[in-house]
Amino acid sequence: MTQESIKNYQDDSISGRVINDDCLITLDSIPEDSIDLVYVDPPFFTQGKQKILNKNNEITAYDDIWDNKDHYMIWVKNLLIKLHKVLKETGSVYFHCDWRTSHWIRQLLDEVFFYKNFRNEIIWTYKRWSTSSNSLQKSHQSIYFYSKTNNHKINIIYENYSSMTNLDQNWQGRGRDCHGRSIYKKKENGETESYGKQKKGVPLRDVWDIPYLNPKAKERVGYPNQKPFELLERIIRISSAEGDTVLDPCCGSGTTLVAAKLLGRKYIGIDISESAINITKQRLKNPVVSRSCVTLNGRKSYSKWIYGNNKRKKEIFSKINAKPVYRNKHLDGFLNHSFNDEVVGIKILDNIENITESTEGFKKAIRKRNCKYGVIIKNGSSIQQNLFSDELPNCDNIVYINYGEIGLIEEKLGVLFKKF
């Protein structure tokens, strides 16, 4: 790479660059004090080869194998030294790691960026499929936020108040008494003074509940350990402004660059993997973003996928002791216990749904999840309401039950099992 091409990074007419090279080599060519924000998502010292099948059934992989801990730490320290050099005085770095190396990384960051410039340890928490283990399920990663100086850019983002917050008190004016304690302001007549303006919420905390990319996410490209767009979007909003330059020295599938581009920032992405660079270039041409209900409305909003405003469904699941399934058109959940050592799928049919079409979709859904049996419940409002029609699809492994009969679900399942 020539020095001339590096100068183009600072050209306002060019939004960004994607470079297939060793980041330690490329960083030597980037001018000092030219980068506004760095996000680093390096190899995690897994001591293995990361690979996955993408949508075209092609192997995409990178090696995360090191001679030993010292080898890895020397590489990280060299990277941090070079990143510190290219960062502006107002710049910040976000370093992503997990339980394997977080305790080592923090020491190196204190050494290179100095302890006084530590801002936050951000905990990215998420829920994933559980696996058998002799320890607690690992469901978070750490992102260390350091600035180059105390004069760093910071944009305060607000989140919704907790459900435990007394919102009525937030409208009341506050002041300080003679001892410096917070008190409610009073009018001359002794009444509490209140404000009629909208509150922003509370400043963003350092624990972020952002879902891990699920297998069906539209933005998933099949690259190992792909991070969700919403995670990088939040980081970029906090520590940069439109027109700033964002650098990702281990850009992988390019999530950082996609987020930077859509937020009006310039970007530089570097990766030694040719397949990673090819995926990144394709994503930049056609960015796809997935929005989760959790980040939009909070973790409790998950229940809306299945319940919505339909209290009847929630009531049914409570009565039959069932667990809900989210984001599935044809399957609403499973019985919370096995029946004769078999898992039983549940579908709650609304009045407007077609029984034949719903049954076909339900059959496919439970078959895909290795369920032998299923129950379709008519979500009617009357106990005396007849079931759909006299002609039901012929399904030996599915029980049809009226809402008024859900108390008999065990009995009806028993009859079903006796057929086999």
C-alpha positions as CSV (number, residue, x, y, z in Angstrom):
1,M,0.0,0.0,0.0
2,T,1.4,3.4,-1.0
3,Q,1.4,6.5,1.1
4,E,-0.7,8.2,-1.6
5,S,-3.5,5.7,-1.1
6,I,-3.5,6.3,2.7
7,K,-4.0,10.0,2.1
8,N,-7.3,9.2,0.4
9,Y,-8.6,8.0,3.7
10,Q,-8.9,11.6,4.8
11,D,-10.6,12.7,1.6
12,D,-14.2,13.7,2.3
13,S,-15.3,12.5,-1.1
14,I,-14.4,8.9,-0.1
15,S,-16.5,7.2,2.5
16,G,-14.2,4.4,3.3
17,R,-11.6,1.7,2.5
18,V,-11.6,-2.1,2.9
19,I,-8.1,-3.6,3.0
20,N,-7.0,-7.2,2.8
21,D,-3.7,-7.2,4.7
22,D,-2.1,-7.8,8.1
23,C,-3.4,-4.9,10.3
24,L,0.0,-4.5,12.0
25,I,1.5,-3.7,8.6
26,T,-1.3,-1.5,7.4
27,L,-1.5,0.6,10.6
28,D,2.1,1.7,10.1
29,S,0.9,3.5,6.9
30,I,-2.1,5.4,8.5
31,P,-1.2,8.9,9.5
32,E,-0.9,9.7,13.2
33,D,-3.9,11.4,15.0
34,S,-6.2,10.7,12.1
35,I,-8.8,8.3,13.5
36,D,-11.8,9.3,15.6
37,L,-13.0,5.9,16.8
38,V,-11.5,2.3,16.9
39,Y,-13.5,-0.9,17.5
40,V,-11.4,-4.0,17.9
41,D,-12.9,-7.5,17.8
42,P,-9.7,-9.6,17.6
43,P,-9.3,-13.4,17.7
44,F,-10.3,-14.5,21.2
45,F,-7.4,-16.9,21.9
46,T,-9.7,-19.9,21.4
47,Q,-6.8,-22.0,20.1
48,G,-8.9,-23.4,17.3
49,K,-10.0,-22.8,13.7
50,Q,-13.1,-20.8,13.4
51,K,-15.3,-22.0,10.6
52,I,-19.0,-22.0,9.5
53,L,-21.0,-22.7,6.4
54,N,-22.4,-19.5,4.8
55,K,-25.6,-19.3,2.7
56,N,-23.7,-20.6,-0.4
57,N,-22.4,-23.6,1.5
58,E,-18.8,-22.3,1.3
59,I,-16.4,-22.7,4.2
60,T,-15.4,-19.3,5.7
61,A,-12.7,-19.6,8.3
62,Y,-9.8,-18.0,10.2
63,D,-7.1,-19.4,12.4
64,D,-7.1,-18.5,16.1
65,I,-4.2,-20.7,17.1
66,W,-1.2,-19.2,19.0
67,D,2.1,-20.7,20.2
68,N,1.2,-19.7,23.8
69,K,-0.3,-16.9,25.9
70,D,2.9,-14.7,25.5
71,H,2.7,-14.9,21.7
72,Y,-0.9,-13.7,21.8
73,M,-0.2,-10.9,24.3
74,I,2.7,-9.6,22.3
75,W,0.5,-9.4,19.3
76,V,-2.2,-7.5,21.2
77,K,0.2,-5.1,22.7
78,N,1.8,-4.2,19.4
79,L,-1.7,-3.7,18.0
80,L,-2.7,-1.4,20.9
81,I,0.5,0.7,20.5
82,K,-0.2,1.3,16.8
83,L,-3.9,2.1,17.5
84,H,-2.9,4.6,20.1
85,K,-0.7,6.3,17.6
86,V,-3.3,6.7,14.9
87,L,-6.1,7.9,17.3
88,K,-6.9,11.6,17.5
89,E,-6.6,13.3,20.9
90,T,-10.5,13.2,21.0
91,G,-10.6,9.6,20.0
92,S,-11.6,6.4,21.8
93,V,-11.1,2.7,21.5
94,Y,-13.5,-0.1,22.2
95,F,-11.8,-3.5,22.7
96,H,-14.0,-6.6,22.5
97,C,-13.0,-9.8,24.4
98,D,-14.4,-12.6,26.5
99,W,-13.6,-14.6,29.6
100,R,-10.5,-16.2,28.1
101,T,-8.5,-13.0,27.8
102,S,-10.4,-10.1,29.5
103,H,-8.1,-10.0,32.6
104,W,-5.0,-9.9,30.4
105,I,-6.4,-7.3,27.9
106,R,-7.4,-4.9,30.7
107,Q,-3.8,-4.8,31.9
108,L,-2.4,-4.1,28.5
109,L,-5.0,-1.3,27.9
110,D,-4.0,0.3,31.2
111,E,-0.4,0.2,30.1
112,V,-0.8,1.6,26.6
113,F,-3.8,3.9,27.0
114,F,-3.2,4.6,30.8
115,Y,-5.4,3.7,33.7
116,K,-6.7,7.3,34.0
117,N,-8.3,7.0,30.5
118,F,-10.3,4.0,31.3
119,R,-14.0,4.9,30.8
120,N,-16.1,1.7,31.1
121,E,-16.1,-2.0,31.0
122,I,-19.3,-2.6,28.9
123,I,-21.0,-6.0,29.6
124,W,-22.7,-7.2,26.5
125,T,-25.3,-9.8,27.7
126,Y,-27.4,-12.0,25.7
127,K,-29.3,-15.3,25.7
128,R,-28.2,-18.3,23.7
129,W,-29.1,-22.0,23.4
130,S,-28.0,-23.7,26.6
131,T,-25.6,-26.6,26.7
132,S,-24.7,-29.1,29.3
133,S,-21.7,-27.9,31.4
134,N,-20.1,-28.3,34.8
135,S,-20.2,-24.5,35.2
136,L,-22.7,-21.6,34.8
137,Q,-23.8,-20.7,31.3
138,K,-21.5,-18.1,29.8
139,S,-23.9,-15.4,28.5
140,H,-21.8,-12.2,28.2
141,Q,-18.7,-10.6,26.7
142,S,-16.7,-7.6,27.8
143,I,-16.0,-4.5,25.7
144,Y,-13.4,-2.1,27.3
145,F,-13.9,1.5,26.5
146,Y,-10.8,3.7,26.8
147,S,-10.2,7.2,25.5
148,K,-6.8,8.7,24.3
149,T,-7.2,11.8,26.5
150,N,-9.8,13.2,28.9
151,N,-11.0,15.4,26.0
152,H,-12.8,12.6,24.2
153,K,-16.0,12.7,22.3
154,I,-19.0,11.3,24.2
155,N,-22.7,11.5,23.2
156,I,-25.1,10.6,26.0
157,I,-27.7,8.1,24.9
158,Y,-30.9,7.6,27.0
159,E,-32.8,4.5,27.7
160,N,-36.3,4.0,29.1
161,Y,-37.0,4.2,32.8
162,S,-37.1,0.9,34.7
163,S,-40.6,-0.5,35.3
164,M,-39.9,0.1,39.1
165,T,-39.4,3.8,38.6
166,N,-42.0,6.1,40.1
167,L,-42.5,8.2,37.0
168,D,-44.8,10.6,38.7
169,Q,-41.8,11.8,40.8
170,N,-39.8,12.5,37.7
171,W,-42.2,15.3,36.8
172,Q,-41.5,17.1,40.1
173,G,-38.9,19.8,40.3
174,R,-35.9,19.3,42.4
175,G,-33.4,21.5,44.2
176,R,-30.9,21.3,47.1
177,D,-31.4,22.2,50.8
178,C,-28.8,23.9,53.0
179,H,-27.0,20.6,53.5
180,G,-26.8,19.9,49.8
181,R,-29.3,17.1,49.9
182,S,-31.8,16.7,47.0
183,I,-35.3,17.9,47.8
184,Y,-38.5,18.6,45.9
185,K,-39.0,22.3,45.0
186,K,-42.0,23.9,46.6
187,K,-44.2,26.7,45.4
188,E,-45.1,29.7,47.7
189,N,-48.3,27.9,48.7
190,G,-46.3,24.8,49.8
191,E,-47.3,22.6,46.8
192,T,-44.6,20.6,45.0
193,E,-43.4,22.3,41.9
194,S,-43.7,20.2,38.7
195,Y,-42.5,20.4,35.2
196,G,-44.6,19.9,32.1
197,K,-41.8,18.8,29.9
198,Q,-40.9,15.4,28.5
199,K,-38.1,13.5,30.3
200,K,-35.4,11.9,28.1
201,G,-35.1,8.8,30.3
202,V,-32.0,7.6,32.1
203,P,-28.4,7.8,30.7
204,L,-27.3,4.5,29.1
205,R,-25.8,2.0,31.5
206,D,-22.7,-0.2,30.9
207,V,-24.7,-3.4,30.8
208,W,-26.2,-3.9,27.3
209,D,-28.9,-6.5,26.6
210,I,-28.6,-7.0,22.9
211,P,-29.6,-10.4,21.4
212,Y,-26.9,-12.5,19.8
213,L,-27.6,-13.0,16.1
214,N,-30.1,-15.8,15.8
215,P,-29.7,-18.3,12.8
216,K,-32.7,-16.7,11.0
217,A,-31.5,-13.1,11.3
218,K,-31.6,-11.4,7.9
219,E,-28.2,-9.7,8.4
220,R,-26.4,-13.0,9.2
221,V,-23.8,-13.7,6.5
222,G,-22.3,-17.0,7.8
223,Y,-19.1,-15.6,9.1
224,P,-17.8,-16.9,12.5
225,N,-18.7,-14.8,15.6
226,Q,-20.5,-12.1,13.6
227,K,-21.6,-9.3,15.9
228,P,-25.0,-7.8,15.6
229,F,-25.4,-4.4,13.9
230,E,-27.2,-2.9,16.9
231,L,-24.1,-3.4,19.1
232,L,-21.8,-1.5,16.7
233,E,-24.5,1.1,16.0
234,R,-24.6,1.9,19.7
235,I,-20.8,2.2,20.0
236,I,-20.5,4.5,17.0
237,R,-23.3,6.7,18.1
238,I,-21.7,7.1,21.6
239,S,-18.2,8.0,20.5
240,S,-18.3,9.7,17.1
241,A,-20.1,12.2,15.0
242,E,-21.2,12.3,11.4
243,G,-18.2,12.6,9.1
244,D,-15.8,11.1,11.6
245,T,-13.5,8.2,10.6
246,V,-14.1,4.8,12.3
247,L,-11.4,2.1,12.1
248,D,-11.8,-1.7,12.6
249,P,-8.4,-3.4,12.3
250,C,-9.9,-6.9,12.5
251,C,-13.1,-6.2,10.5
252,G,-14.2,-9.8,9.9
253,S,-17.6,-9.7,8.1
254,G,-17.7,-5.9,8.2
255,T,-20.4,-5.1,10.7
256,T,-18.5,-2.1,12.0
257,L,-18.1,-0.7,8.5
258,V,-21.8,-1.2,7.6
259,A,-22.8,0.6,10.8
260,A,-20.4,3.4,10.1
261,K,-21.6,3.8,6.6
262,L,-25.3,3.9,7.5
263,L,-24.6,6.4,10.3
264,G,-22.7,8.8,8.0
265,R,-19.2,8.0,9.1
266,K,-16.1,7.3,7.1
267,Y,-14.5,3.9,7.7
268,I,-11.4,1.9,7.4
269,G,-11.6,-1.9,7.6
270,I,-8.6,-4.2,7.7
271,D,-8.6,-8.0,7.7
272,I,-6.0,-10.6,6.8
273,S,-8.7,-13.0,5.6
274,E,-9.6,-12.7,1.9
275,S,-13.0,-14.3,2.4
276,A,-13.8,-11.8,5.2
277,I,-13.0,-8.9,2.9
278,N,-15.1,-10.3,0.1
279,I,-18.1,-10.7,2.5
280,T,-17.5,-7.2,3.8
281,K,-17.5,-5.7,0.3
282,Q,-20.8,-7.4,-0.5
283,R,-22.4,-6.2,2.7
284,L,-21.4,-2.6,2.0
285,K,-23.0,-2.8,-1.4
286,N,-26.3,-4.1,0.0
287,P,-26.5,-3.4,3.8
288,V,-29.1,-5.5,5.7
289,V,-30.1,-4.6,9.3
290,S,-32.1,-6.7,11.7
291,R,-34.0,-5.0,14.6
292,S,-34.8,-7.0,17.7
293,C,-37.7,-6.4,20.0
294,V,-35.4,-6.6,22.9
295,T,-33.4,-3.5,21.9
296,L,-36.5,-1.6,20.7
297,N,-38.9,-2.4,23.6
298,G,-37.0,-4.3,26.3
299,R,-36.6,-8.0,27.2
300,K,-40.3,-8.2,28.3
301,S,-41.4,-7.4,24.7
302,Y,-40.4,-11.0,23.7
303,S,-43.7,-12.2,25.1
304,K,-45.5,-10.0,22.5
305,W,-44.3,-12.4,19.8
306,I,-46.7,-15.0,21.1
307,Y,-49.1,-13.2,23.3
308,G,-49.5,-9.8,21.8
309,N,-52.6,-8.3,23.3
310,N,-54.3,-11.7,23.4
311,K,-54.8,-12.5,27.1
312,R,-56.5,-15.7,26.2
313,K,-53.3,-17.2,24.8
314,K,-51.4,-16.3,28.0
315,E,-54.2,-17.8,30.1
316,I,-54.1,-21.1,28.0
317,F,-50.4,-21.5,28.4
318,S,-50.7,-20.9,32.1
319,K,-53.4,-23.5,32.5
320,I,-51.7,-26.3,30.5
321,N,-48.2,-25.5,31.9
322,A,-46.6,-24.8,28.6
323,K,-43.5,-22.8,27.5
324,P,-43.8,-20.3,24.6
325,V,-41.8,-20.4,21.4
326,Y,-40.9,-17.0,19.8
327,R,-41.0,-15.8,16.2
328,N,-42.6,-19.0,14.8
329,K,-45.7,-18.6,12.7
330,H,-46.9,-22.3,13.0
331,L,-45.7,-23.3,16.5
332,D,-46.7,-21.5,19.7
333,G,-44.8,-23.6,22.3
334,F,-44.3,-26.9,24.0
335,L,-45.8,-28.6,27.1
336,N,-43.5,-27.8,30.0
337,H,-43.1,-31.6,30.7
338,S,-42.7,-34.7,28.5
339,F,-45.7,-37.0,28.0
340,N,-44.7,-40.6,27.9
341,D,-41.1,-39.3,27.4
342,E,-42.2,-37.4,24.2
343,V,-42.1,-33.7,23.7
344,V,-45.5,-32.2,22.7
345,G,-45.9,-29.1,20.5
346,I,-48.7,-26.6,21.0
347,K,-50.6,-24.5,18.5
348,I,-53.3,-22.0,19.6
349,L,-55.6,-21.3,16.7
350,D,-57.2,-17.9,16.4
351,N,-60.8,-17.6,15.1
352,I,-59.6,-16.2,11.7
353,E,-57.1,-19.0,11.0
354,N,-57.8,-21.8,8.5
355,I,-57.7,-25.2,10.2
356,T,-56.3,-27.1,7.2
357,E,-53.6,-24.6,6.4
358,S,-52.6,-24.2,10.1
359,T,-52.5,-28.0,10.6
360,E,-50.1,-28.4,7.6
361,G,-47.8,-25.7,8.9
362,F,-47.9,-27.1,12.4
363,K,-47.1,-30.6,11.2
364,K,-44.0,-29.3,9.5
365,A,-43.0,-27.2,12.5
366,I,-43.1,-30.1,15.0
367,R,-41.5,-32.5,12.6
368,K,-38.6,-30.1,12.2
369,R,-38.1,-30.1,16.0
370,N,-38.4,-33.9,16.3
371,C,-41.7,-33.8,18.0
372,K,-43.8,-36.9,17.5
373,Y,-47.1,-35.3,18.8
374,G,-48.9,-32.0,18.8
375,V,-52.0,-30.3,20.2
376,I,-54.0,-27.7,18.3
377,I,-56.3,-25.6,20.6
378,K,-59.2,-23.6,19.4
379,N,-58.9,-20.1,21.0
380,G,-62.6,-19.6,21.2
381,S,-64.4,-17.3,23.6
382,S,-67.3,-19.7,24.5
383,I,-67.0,-23.1,26.2
384,Q,-69.9,-24.4,24.2
385,Q,-68.3,-23.3,20.8
386,N,-68.0,-26.2,18.4
387,L,-64.6,-27.0,16.9
388,F,-64.0,-25.5,13.4
389,S,-66.1,-27.9,11.4
390,D,-67.1,-31.6,11.2
391,E,-64.3,-32.3,8.7
392,L,-60.9,-32.1,10.4
393,P,-57.6,-32.9,8.6
394,N,-56.7,-36.6,9.1
395,C,-53.7,-36.4,11.5
396,D,-53.0,-39.4,13.7
397,N,-50.3,-37.6,15.7
398,I,-52.3,-34.4,16.4
399,V,-55.1,-33.8,19.0
400,Y,-57.7,-31.1,18.4
401,I,-59.1,-29.5,21.5
402,N,-61.7,-26.7,22.1
403,Y,-60.7,-24.0,24.6
404,G,-63.3,-25.3,27.0
405,E,-61.6,-28.7,27.0
406,I,-58.1,-27.7,27.9
407,G,-58.5,-29.2,31.3
408,L,-58.8,-32.6,29.6
409,I,-55.5,-32.2,27.6
410,E,-53.8,-35.0,29.5
411,E,-56.7,-37.4,29.0
412,K,-57.0,-36.7,25.3
413,L,-53.2,-37.1,24.9
414,G,-53.5,-40.4,26.7
415,V,-56.1,-41.6,24.1
416,L,-53.7,-40.4,21.3
417,F,-50.8,-42.4,22.7
418,K,-52.8,-45.6,23.0
419,K,-53.1,-45.5,19.2
420,F,-49.4,-46.3,18.8
